């Protein structure tokens, strides 16, 4: 039995025939996760069978992903620290007319849906699998409308970040021997998330890149002022590979650490408390001529006191690029390619989100068996790469 077959053995779609078909289809997708669905299936009869499977009422994202998520959780138990990385990607189906369940993307003229996965990765950048895959489509006609500033968080799209951490935190409480760290980019800079995660002994940690550096502190200062006044603790160097419109180059950043208490913002529907966090600004003092400085501010609920701890947190954040590799290289490519011949979506009005779990199964398996060095090559490479290393502050 192959590794993927073993992982899918627990799939339960309410019918043994559906279970067998699902295992066959997902194994084919897993063998060729970067090609279109017709190419992976190897024939039109097999392709139609795959589309009928995705269109079946009993085949939901939750049921298809359930055995994979259970196996991912089992793999987490073998590691003392696991990074749970979230990010959002869009699936653009603007040119695929007649597909149900879609909505506007960043413009009303662009049509598709959004995916928000949680990818489990070790600090050595070894992907362990998906922990969650949330998808949604915006309501047509609502894009660009004035937003009610008094809307509760639960009515905003950004609630996905807080809900995502909550699910990671529940999992952390079950894994007593494995420490989970939730990692998010600037969209995850939401005060409500910080309040939900004070760093309990049995819960998850978090590390988030700051978007709002003008936050007010409890002592009346702005966060930016506190960061500028902090001394340099250590330095770190890493190579950033080339990307579209960007040359590869070496990065040399200075790291600072400051413990601050954020003043709670006013919410019309709830009262929030002040939260004490560790802020880690990473600045590039001498970027090459003609290049913008690469600078980040990270915040975490973990204490950071030594240069080694500061460097460790930055290296964890560099691992966030693994979810950037996962989404464009396999997930979006396969879904969009498969949709080129999806006559069934136009005839039946089916949603493409049904295919996402099948692709996720195969891609997570492919990335686990790929050598770590291979993930640091190419257009969507890890910005820190295997060469990232701390150095003594000058």
ABEGO torsion letter per residue (X at the ends): XBAAAAAAAABBAGBAAAAAAAAAAAAAAAABAABBAAAAAGBAAAAAAAAAAAABAABBAAAAAAAAAAAAAAAAAABABBBBBBBBBBBBAAABBGBBGBBBBABAABBEBBBBBBBBBBAAGBBAEBABBBBBBBBBGABGBBBBAABBAAABAAAAAAAAAAAAAAAAAABAABBBBBBBBAAABBAAAAAABAGBAABBBBBBBBABAABBBAAGBBAAAAAAABBBABBBBBBBBBBBGBBBBBBBBBBBBBBBBBBBBBBAABBBBBBBBBBBBBBBABBBBGBBBBBBBBBBABBBABAAAAAAAAAAAAAAAAAAAAAAAAAAAAAAAAAAABAAAAAAGBBAAAAAAAAAAAAAAAAAABBAAAAABEABBBAAEAABBBBBBX
